[in-house]
Amino acid sequence: MSNLIDIVDWALVIIGEVLVSIGVFCSIVAAIGMLRFPNFFVRLHAATIGSIGGGFVPIIGAALIALGSDFLDYKWLFFGSLVITAFIVMLVSPAGSHALARATHRAKVAPVEPKVTDHLEEDKNKESEKT
């Protein structure tokens, strides 16, 4: 029985390390995108990739590493707090980037060029026609 527990702990640590590595890759891709993308809205997309892929995924990986570690006295506390933190990041980050993009679009601070269609502008025109 102890051998099976050791294998499960080892597997949790390996899966956690893989998730942390994926998070590092997403953070690097997001940083390159922030430097290379042409306008604010596309750069905001890269920032969201960095916050979800580079934030949520490695936090879940760290939670699995904490769960699989024998030397931690309060491994369930670490695991629980990391999982709660990861889900808060997953909920708040897309909502924050959406609010930032919408406020920037409404204030006309950043140009939306080149664009094929602009649904926010269409919604604003429909609202002004109603009043």
N, C-alpha and C positions, 0 to 999 in steps of 0.2 A: 504494500500500500504506500509506503514511504517513497518507493521508487517511482510510482505513478505521479505522486505529488511533485517530486523533483522534476519530472519530465514536463508537467504542466507549467510549473514555475519557469523553467527554462524556455518553454515555448512562448509564454507571455512576455518574457524579457526580449526575446528575439523579435517578436511581432512589434513590440514597443519601439525597439531600435530601428526597425524598418520604417515605422510611421514617423519617427523623428527625422530619419534620412529623407523621406518624402517631403516633410515640412521644410527641410533645408533647401531642397531642390525648388520647391514652390517659392520660397523667399528669394532665392537667386533669380528665378524667372521674373518675379514681380519687380525686383530692383532693376533688372535690365529693361523691363517694360516701362518703368517710370522714367528711365533716362531716354529711351528710344521712341516712345509713342508720340504722335504729333500734337494732339490737343488735350485739353483738360479732361474731357469725358472719357476718352480712351485710357488716359493715365489713371483715372478713377477706377476703371475696370481692373487695371493692373494692381492698384492698391487693394482692391477687394480680394483679388487672388492671393495677395500677400497676407491679408488678415485671416482668410478662411483656410487656405492651403498651408500658409506659413504660421498660423496661430492655432486653429482648431485641431488640425491633424497631429502636430507634435505634442499638444497638451494631452490628447487622448493616448498618444504613445507613451508619454511620461506617466500617465495614470496606469497603463498596463505594466510598465517597468516597476512602478512602486508596488503594484499588486503581486508581481512575481518575485520581489526581493525578500529574502529570508531575514536580512539583517535589520530591517525596519521594525521598530516596536509598534508604531501606529500606522501600519500600511493601509488599513481600511480608511483611516481618516484622510491620508494623503490621496488615496484613490477617489474617495467621494468628493473631496474638495476640488480635485483636478477635473473630474467629470462635470461637476456643476459649473466650474469656471469655463470649461470648453463649450458647454451648451449656452451659456450667457454670451460668449464671444460669437457663437454661431447665430444667435438671434439678433444681437445688437449691431453687428458689423454690416450686414446687408441693409438693414433699416437706416443706419447712419449714412451709408454711402448714397442710398436713394434720396434721403432728405437733402444731402449736400448737393447732389446733381440737380434736383428739382429747384432748390433755392438759387443755384447758380444760373440755371436756365431762365427762371422768372426774372432775376435781376439783370439778365443779359450781360453778365460779367465776362463770360468766355464765349467766343463765337462757336457756332455749331456748324463748322465747315470742314470738309465737304459733307453734305447730308443728302440722303435719298428721300426720307420722309421725316417729319417731326410731329409725333403724336401729341406731345405736350403743347405745342403751338396750336394744333387742331383742337384740342380740348379747351384751350383758353379762348379760341375764337367761338366755339359753340357756347361757352358760358357767357361771353359778351353779347351774343345774339339773343339769348334768352332774356336778358335784362333790358 
